[in-house]
Amino acid sequence: MSIAVRIARAKTNRNIVAFCGYHGWHDWYLAANLSSKDQGGQLQGHLLPGLEPNGVPDGLRGTALPFRYNHLKDLEAIILQYPDQLAAVVMEPTRYDEPEPGFLEGVRKLCDQIQAVLVVDEITAGWRLHYGGAHLKYGLQPDISVFGKALGNGHPIAAVIGKSKFMEAAQSSFISSSYWTEGVGPTAAVATLAKLKSVDVPSHLASISDRFRTGLGDLAKTQGLTIRFYGHPAITVLSFEHPQASALQTLFTVRMLEEGILVGSGFYASLSHHEKHIDRFLEAADKVLPEVSQAVKTGDILKRIPNGVKHTGFSRLT
């Protein structure tokens, strides 16, 4: 994503980037919190509230401006304030929500009007929703797209692709890497793309994830619990509906580990997941959820997890 932003700035000779969502930990992104007057910072709702931008040069203040997904007026307000200074709009085509009618089309139109580069982050949604990227599912035509993670099926690889008139700007800057001559990542990517082309992976992920959601949700209901599921099935996030949701999730994780299954607050299905794996998971959950329900009734959730409540989001790293 840093490469993509560098290219966009080189192409436009502008500094400011409008963004929506999470796009990495680098200076260009964390700079959003340099100019925040809110205690939680401007990244709340995009990453984590309260992240300190220590170590980010103060000169980047005001160069990264957030807008909310499906809120076109947010972006319009940024453009109205900085019509000749916006280098790029950086966003995911989708993450957890479907784009509202006209939203993606509106972003594309605004970028064209002020000649800003539309950079699409496909690192998470990417191949999970559509072969070639989620932007193709919605008919969005970005100027630059960024892929990673699933592109190499676990092997380290990333790809920054785009229209030639934008990508050529890389020639007027300096972009390099110690590992660009390494061959395992590209080889894995070619093999992964061939597999993705021959198998309808998005359909499989949706089917497996729906089985997971339905099964776990039904089991929870039988124990008087409510589990909420968010996002596209292939990018499932789950949460217990309870004031001590994180504590319940921790208890659930600990007890499921005792059953030989690792489960967290999300489920990103893969082609290797099959119905038998979901059934095995549900069998274990059926054993564990009664204790979770009992903990709610007796109010002793924390006593059952002596090692403490799990961290949330990226706070596990800070």
N, C-alpha and C positions, 0 to 999 in steps of 0.2 A: 504493500500500500504506500510505503514511503517512496518507492520508485515511481509509482503512478502519479503521486502528488508532485514529485520533482519534475516529471515530464510535463505535467499540466502547467506548472509555474514557468517552466522554460519556454513552453509554447506561447503563453499569453503575456509573459513578462509582467505578471501580476503576483501579488502575495497572498491575498485572502482566500480561504477555503471555507465553504459552507458544507457542513456534514450532518448526517443523520445516522445514529447507531454507533456500534463499536467497530473500530478499524485499526486497533493495535496500540502499543504503548509508547510509540516514538514521540519525539519532541513536537512535531507538527500537530499531533492530535492532542496530547496532554496540555498543549499551550492554551487550550480552551479555558482551563481553570485559572490561568494567569489574570484574566480580566473579569473574573466573576466576583460579584458583590454578595452572592448568596453563600451561606455557610456550607451548603452541600456542594457548591461548584456547578459549573455549567454542564458537567458530564453526568449529573444525576438524571436518570431516565435513559441514558445512553450506555453507561458503564456502571460505576459505583459513585454514590455521593461521598463528598469529603476527601477525594484524592488530592493530595498535596502535589503541586507541580514543582517541587524542589528539584533543582538541577536542570530545569528547562530555562534557557536564556530569556531574560525579561524582554529582550528585543522582539520576541515572537508574540508579545501581548497583542490581542486583537486580530490575530491572523487566522484563528480557527473559531468559527461561529456555528453553533448547533441549531438545527431546526427539527421539529417533530415529524415522525412518519405520518403520512396521511393528512398533514396540515400544510397545504400549499401556501396559505397566507403567511406562515412563518418564513418561508423562503422568499416570498415576494417582499416582505419587510426588509430582509437582509439586502436584497438586490436594490431596493429603493434607496437604501442608505449607502450602498457601495456599488453603484452600477458599473463603474469603470475599473474597479479594483478586484473583482472576484475572478480568481483563476480557475476554480473548479467547484463543482458540486459533487460530493462523495457520499454514496449511499448504497445500501443493499436493495435489490429489487423487492425483496420481501425477507422477513425474518420470522416473526410470529404471526403477523396479521396479513390478510389479503389487502392488496392496494384498492382503495376506493375508486370508483369510476372517475376517470379524468385526472387522478393524482399523478401517475407516472407520465402521462401525456403532457400534463402541465409542467412538470419538471423539465422534460425534454424541450418544450417550447421556450421556457424561460432561459435555459442555457443557450439556445440558438439566438434569442433576442439580444443577449449581452455578450455573445461569443465566449462563454465560459465552457470549460471542458467537463463533460459528464462522465464521471468515473464510477463504475459499478463494481462493488465488492461481492464477488461470488465465492468467497473462501468458505463460508459455512453452508449457504443454501445450494449453490452450484449444482452439482450433478444429482443431488438428492431429489430435486423436484423436476428436472428436465435435462435431457441430454444436450450438452452445450451451454447450460446455464439457465438459471431461473428467468433471466431477462427475456429469453426467447419464448418462454411460456406466456409472458405478458405482452409480447410484441414490442418491447422496449429496445431501442437502438442506441446503446451508449457509444461514447467516443473511445473509451478505454475500459477494459474488463480485467479483473484480477482473479486468478484461480490459485488454489493451494490445497493442502491436506488431502482430500479425496482424490485429487488428480493423480496422485501416485500411490493410492491405496495404502497409505502409511509410510511410504518412503518419502524422504525430504525432497520436495519439488514445489516450485511455484511458477506461475506464468503470468506475464503482463502482456496483454495483446490489445490491439486497437487499430484504428484507421491510420493509414500511412502518414497523412498530413499532421497527425498529432504525434505519432511514435517517432517521426523523424527528428523531433525536438530533442530526443535523447542524445543526438549527435552533437548538440551545442552545449551539453552539460557533461558531467563526469559521473558515470554510474558503473560500478564494478562489483565483483564478488570473488571471494577466494575459491568458491566451489563451482564456478560456472563450467569448468572443464571436467567435473565429476560426471561419470556416466550412468550410475545406478538409478538416480532420480528420473532422468529422461527415459531410460529404458522401461522403468516401472510405469511411467505415464503413458507410453505408447501401448503397453500391454493392457493397462487399465482402460484406456479409451476404446481399444478393440473389444474388450469385454462389455463395456457400457453400451457399445453400439449393437452388440449381438443379443443382449439381454435387456428386457424392460425393467431396469433396476428401480426407477421411481415407483412403478406400480407395485413391485414386491415390497418396497419399504413401507408404502402406505398400507398395504394389506397386513403386514406383520405388526405395524404400529397400532392399527385399529384393533387388532386382536389383543394386543397388550393393554390398550386403554380400556376397552370394554370389559375384559376379564378382571383387571385390577379394580376398576371402578365398581363393578358388581360385588366383588368380594368385600370391598370396603363398606358398601351399603349394608351388607348382611351383618356387619359388626357395629353398625351405627356410626360409621365414619364417612366423611366426604373427602374425596381426593379430586382436586381440580386439575384438568389437563389444559395446557396452553400451546399455541403454535400449530404449525403444520404437523400432521402425524409423523412425518419423517424427521422432524426436529421437535420432539415432544419434551415439554417441561411439565413436571408434576409437583403438586404441593398439597399437603394436608390442610383442610379448612379448619383452622384452630388457632387461638392466640399464641400457642407455643408450637407453631408449625415446624420450625427448624429442629426443635427438640424431638418431636414425633418422628421427623424424617431420620434423625440420628438413631433413634431407637430401632426404627424399621431397618435401617442399613446394618446396624450391629447384629440384629437377630437374623437377618437374611444371610449375612456372612457366615453365621454358624450353620446355615443350611447349604453353604457352598456357593452362594450367589452374591455377586457384587452388584449393588444397585444404589444409585444416587438420586439426585433431584431431576434427572433427565434421562431420556432414552433415545439415542440416535441409532436406529436400526441399520443393519448392513445386509448385504446379499447373503452372508453366511448365517444369518438368523433364519430359523425355520420354525414351523408351528410347534415342533416338539420342544424347542427351547423355551418358547413362551409358555407352553403347558407345564414344563418343569418349573419355571418361575412361578406360575400361578399356584402350583401345588405347594411350593415353599411359602408363598405369601399367605395361603390359606391356614398354614400352621402358625405364622407369625402375627398376623393382624389381630387375633383375639387378645394377645398381650397388649398390643398398642391400644386397643379399645379399653381394656381394663385399666391401663395407665391413665387414660383420660378420665375414667369414672372415679378412680381413687385419688387422682391429683398428685401422683408421685412419679411423674415422668422423669424428672431430673435425677431421682434416686436410682433409677434403672440404668442411667448412663453416667457412671462415676467419672469417666474420662472427659466429660464436658460435651457441649453442643457443637456441632459442625460449624465451620466457617461458611459464609455465603459468597457466591460469585468469586471475584478475583481477590477478595480479602484473605483468601487462603495463602496468597503470595505476599501480602504486605504486613 
